[in-house]
Amino acid sequence: MSRARHDTALGFSEMTGTAARALRFVVYTALVLVFAGPLLALLVSAFSPVHDPTSLTLLPHRLTLDNFRAAIRRDVLTYLLNSFIVVGGGLLLQVLVSVSAAYALARKQFPGARLVFLLILSTMMLPEEILAIPLSLVLADVPVVHVNLVGSLVGMIVPVGAWAFSILVMAEFMREIPLELEEAARLDGAGDLRIFWSVVLPLCRPALGVIGIFGFTMIWDQYMLPLLVAQDAAQFTLPLALRSLRSDEQVGVGVLLAASLLALLPSVLAFLAFQRQFMRGLTSGAVKG
């Protein structure tokens, strides 16, 4: 059934015979090479001795772990650990803030709710370059508590704790939950916290999968924020360390490819882990819309 849908979308449903099968094979092979070719070349070259960036190949030869050993000697594992700490703390904080803010915006009525929602959405229109200087000043002296977060991993976690995209997705999903469920829970004596935790949040698992994948990718790929916060190489995350490895003339192409593969794998694994919830979230949004 899946292949039939693809054939219909590509206009192959009316074509039959040997020529049609040959055309399908050519088109599908070309699509695989275009989309999967660069990833396959990165995977193969990371385990191969590469001295020239123009000599990347899709065919494995002389497989070796030398590139990864050299990358480890360049403290890539330390950068990888920093990235996991930032992503773990940032994503946890982001999910907590998103579900809490979305619940207030979607299920509660209070003066200025539309204005608050508009202000949250307006933050999506500001590029990182505009926020770089104000953010660095705030992190150097956090208001109220007057703490300097520059030079610490906490300074990379706190700014990604609130993301307008995640709040928007959760709020729109929560608005579709029937009010009758909440009213029935109140009749049983449940309070706001119990309703949020036991009624609303379990129904939002598909949306949690969506914001989990996008939030993980957004935090993992951060470059500007670590660049503003990190003061020495020991605080680098992996995306920031890749720039240092690339500018180091003593680092070979193979080492850079091995580090790039390590930077790519977590995003792929995160998508695979949340794939079912992600697809359910997209399907639910399509049906409700």
C-alpha positions as CSV (number, residue, x, y, z in Angstrom):
1,M,0.0,0.0,0.0
2,S,2.9,2.3,0.8
3,R,4.5,1.8,-2.6
4,A,1.1,2.4,-4.3
5,R,0.8,5.8,-2.6
6,H,4.3,6.7,-3.7
7,D,3.7,5.6,-7.2
8,T,0.5,7.7,-7.4
9,A,2.3,10.7,-6.0
10,L,5.0,10.3,-8.6
11,G,2.6,9.7,-11.5
12,F,3.6,6.0,-11.9
13,S,0.1,4.5,-11.2
14,E,-0.9,4.6,-14.8
15,M,2.4,3.0,-16.1
16,T,2.8,-0.7,-16.4
17,G,5.2,-3.1,-18.0
18,T,9.0,-3.5,-18.0
19,A,9.7,0.1,-18.9
20,A,7.6,1.3,-16.0
21,R,9.5,-0.9,-13.5
22,A,12.8,0.2,-15.0
23,L,11.8,3.9,-14.7
24,R,10.7,3.3,-11.1
25,F,14.0,1.7,-10.3
26,V,16.0,4.6,-11.8
27,V,13.9,7.3,-10.1
28,Y,14.0,5.6,-6.7
29,T,17.7,4.9,-6.9
30,A,18.3,8.6,-7.8
31,L,16.2,9.7,-4.8
32,V,18.1,7.4,-2.5
33,L,21.5,8.7,-3.8
34,V,20.5,12.3,-3.5
35,F,19.1,12.1,0.1
36,A,21.1,9.2,1.6
37,G,24.3,9.5,-0.5
38,P,25.9,12.3,1.6
39,L,25.1,10.5,4.9
40,L,26.4,7.2,3.5
41,A,29.6,8.9,2.3
42,L,30.1,10.4,5.8
43,L,29.6,7.0,7.4
44,V,31.9,5.2,5.1
45,S,34.6,7.8,5.1
46,A,34.6,8.1,8.9
47,F,35.8,4.5,9.1
48,S,38.3,4.9,6.2
49,P,41.7,6.6,5.8
50,V,40.9,9.9,4.1
51,H,43.5,12.4,3.2
52,D,41.7,14.4,0.6
53,P,38.2,15.8,1.1
54,T,37.5,15.3,-2.6
55,S,38.2,11.5,-2.3
56,L,35.0,10.6,-0.3
57,T,33.5,7.4,-1.5
58,L,30.3,5.4,-1.0
59,L,32.2,2.1,-1.2
60,P,34.1,1.0,2.0
61,H,37.7,0.1,1.8
62,R,40.4,-0.5,4.5
63,L,38.0,0.0,7.3
64,T,39.7,1.4,10.4
65,L,39.0,3.1,13.8
66,D,42.1,5.3,13.5
67,N,39.9,8.4,12.8
68,F,37.9,7.9,16.0
69,R,41.1,7.2,18.1
70,A,42.5,10.5,16.9
71,A,39.3,12.3,17.6
72,I,39.3,10.9,21.1
73,R,42.8,12.2,21.6
74,R,41.4,15.6,20.6
75,D,39.0,15.5,23.5
76,V,36.0,14.9,21.3
77,L,34.4,12.7,24.0
78,T,34.6,15.7,26.4
79,Y,32.8,17.9,23.9
80,L,30.2,15.1,23.3
81,L,29.6,14.9,27.1
82,N,29.1,18.7,27.3
83,S,26.6,18.5,24.5
84,F,24.6,15.7,26.2
85,I,24.6,17.7,29.5
86,V,23.3,20.8,27.7
87,V,20.7,18.9,25.7
88,G,19.5,16.9,28.7
89,G,19.1,19.8,31.0
90,G,17.9,22.2,28.3
91,L,15.3,19.8,26.9
92,L,14.0,18.9,30.3
93,L,13.6,22.5,31.3
94,Q,12.1,23.3,27.9
95,V,9.4,20.6,28.1
96,L,8.5,21.7,31.7
97,V,8.2,25.4,30.7
98,S,6.3,24.5,27.4
99,V,3.7,22.3,29.0
100,S,3.1,24.7,31.9
101,A,2.8,27.8,29.7
102,A,0.7,25.9,27.2
103,Y,-1.7,24.7,29.8
104,A,-2.2,28.2,31.2
105,L,-2.7,29.7,27.7
106,A,-5.0,26.9,26.4
107,R,-7.1,25.9,29.4
108,K,-7.3,29.1,31.5
109,Q,-8.9,32.4,31.0
110,F,-7.1,35.5,32.3
111,P,-6.8,39.2,31.2
112,G,-4.2,39.7,28.5
113,A,-3.9,36.1,27.5
114,R,-4.0,37.0,23.8
115,L,-1.3,39.6,24.3
116,V,0.9,37.1,26.2
117,F,0.5,34.6,23.4
118,L,1.3,37.2,20.8
119,L,4.5,38.3,22.7
120,I,5.6,34.6,22.9
121,L,5.1,34.2,19.1
122,S,6.9,37.4,18.4
123,T,10.1,35.9,19.8
124,M,10.2,33.5,16.8
125,M,10.7,36.4,14.5
126,L,14.0,37.5,16.1
127,P,17.2,36.0,14.6
128,E,19.9,34.8,17.0
129,E,22.3,37.4,15.7
130,I,20.1,40.2,17.0
131,L,19.8,38.6,20.4
132,A,23.5,37.8,20.8
133,I,24.6,41.0,22.5
134,P,21.6,41.4,24.8
135,L,21.8,37.7,25.7
136,S,25.5,37.9,26.6
137,L,24.9,41.0,28.8
138,V,22.0,39.2,30.6
139,L,24.0,36.0,31.1
140,A,27.0,38.1,32.5
141,D,24.7,39.5,35.2
142,V,21.3,37.6,35.5
143,P,18.7,40.1,36.8
144,V,17.3,39.7,40.3
145,V,19.8,36.9,41.4
146,H,22.9,38.7,39.9
147,V,24.7,35.6,39.0
148,N,27.3,35.3,36.2
149,L,26.5,32.3,34.0
150,V,29.2,33.0,31.4
151,G,31.8,30.3,31.4
152,S,29.4,27.5,32.6
153,L,27.2,24.9,31.0
154,V,24.3,26.3,33.0
155,G,24.6,29.4,30.8
156,M,23.9,27.3,27.8
157,I,20.9,25.5,29.4
158,V,18.9,28.4,30.8
159,P,18.4,30.4,27.6
160,V,16.9,27.4,25.7
161,G,14.5,26.6,28.5
162,A,11.7,28.5,26.8
163,W,11.0,28.1,23.1
164,A,8.0,29.7,21.5
165,F,7.6,26.8,19.0
166,S,7.2,24.2,21.7
167,I,4.7,26.4,23.6
168,L,2.7,27.0,20.4
169,V,2.6,23.2,19.5
170,M,1.5,22.2,23.0
171,A,-1.1,25.1,23.4
172,E,-2.7,24.2,20.0
173,F,-2.8,20.5,21.0
174,M,-4.3,21.2,24.4
175,R,-7.0,23.4,23.0
176,E,-8.4,20.3,21.1
177,I,-8.8,18.3,24.3
178,P,-12.6,18.2,25.2
179,L,-13.5,20.4,28.2
180,E,-15.9,17.6,29.3
181,L,-13.0,15.5,30.5
182,E,-11.8,18.3,32.7
183,E,-15.3,19.0,34.0
184,A,-15.7,15.3,34.8
185,A,-12.4,15.3,36.7
186,R,-13.5,18.3,38.7
187,L,-16.7,16.6,39.7
188,D,-14.6,13.7,41.1
189,G,-12.8,16.2,43.3
190,A,-9.6,16.7,41.2
191,G,-7.8,20.0,41.4
192,D,-5.9,21.9,38.7
193,L,-2.6,20.1,39.3
194,R,-4.2,16.6,39.3
195,I,-6.2,17.4,36.1
196,F,-3.1,18.7,34.4
197,W,-1.0,15.7,35.4
198,S,-3.5,12.9,35.1
199,V,-5.9,14.1,32.4
200,V,-4.4,16.6,30.1
201,L,-0.8,15.6,29.9
202,P,-1.3,11.9,29.1
203,L,-3.4,13.0,26.1
204,C,-0.6,15.2,24.9
205,R,1.9,12.4,24.3
206,P,2.0,12.9,20.5
207,A,2.7,16.6,21.0
208,L,5.4,15.8,23.5
209,G,7.0,13.6,20.9
210,V,7.0,16.5,18.4
211,I,8.5,19.1,20.7
212,G,10.9,16.5,22.0
213,I,12.4,15.9,18.6
214,F,12.4,19.5,17.5
215,G,13.7,20.6,20.9
216,F,16.5,18.1,20.9
217,T,17.6,19.1,17.4
218,M,17.4,22.8,18.2
219,I,19.5,22.5,21.3
220,W,21.9,20.0,19.9
221,D,22.7,22.2,16.9
222,Q,23.2,25.4,18.9
223,Y,26.3,27.2,17.8
224,M,25.8,30.9,18.7
225,L,24.9,30.3,22.3
226,P,27.9,28.1,23.2
227,L,30.1,30.6,21.3
228,L,28.8,33.4,23.6
229,V,29.1,31.4,26.9
230,A,32.2,29.2,26.6
231,Q,35.4,30.8,27.7
232,D,37.8,27.9,27.1
233,A,37.9,24.7,25.1
234,A,36.8,22.5,28.1
235,Q,33.3,24.1,27.9
236,F,32.9,23.6,24.1
237,T,29.9,21.6,22.9
238,L,30.5,19.3,19.9
239,P,29.1,21.7,17.2
240,L,31.4,24.4,18.5
241,A,34.3,22.0,18.7
242,L,33.9,21.0,15.0
243,R,34.8,24.6,14.1
244,S,38.0,24.4,16.1
245,L,38.9,21.0,14.6
246,R,38.3,22.3,11.1
247,S,40.5,25.3,11.7
248,D,43.3,23.2,13.1
249,E,45.8,22.3,10.3
250,Q,47.1,19.3,12.2
251,V,43.7,17.6,12.2
252,G,43.1,15.4,9.2
253,V,40.0,15.1,7.2
254,G,39.2,11.7,8.6
255,V,39.2,13.0,12.2
256,L,36.8,15.8,11.2
257,L,34.5,13.2,9.6
258,A,34.6,11.0,12.6
259,A,33.7,13.9,14.9
260,S,30.9,15.0,12.4
261,L,29.5,11.4,12.5
262,L,29.4,11.6,16.3
263,A,27.6,14.9,16.1
264,L,25.1,13.5,13.7
265,L,24.2,10.2,15.4
266,P,22.3,11.6,18.5
267,S,19.9,13.5,16.3
268,V,19.1,10.4,14.2
269,L,18.7,8.3,17.4
270,A,16.5,10.9,18.9
271,F,14.2,10.8,15.9
272,L,14.1,7.0,15.9
273,A,13.3,7.0,19.6
274,F,10.4,9.5,19.3
275,Q,9.3,8.5,15.7
276,R,6.0,6.9,16.7
277,Q,4.9,9.8,18.9
278,F,6.2,12.3,16.3
279,M,4.1,10.7,13.5
280,R,1.1,10.5,15.8
281,G,1.5,14.2,16.6
282,L,1.6,15.2,13.0
283,T,-1.3,13.0,12.1
284,S,-3.4,14.3,15.0
285,G,-2.7,17.9,14.0
286,A,-3.6,17.1,10.4
287,V,-6.9,15.5,11.4
288,K,-7.9,18.2,13.8
289,G,-6.9,21.0,11.5
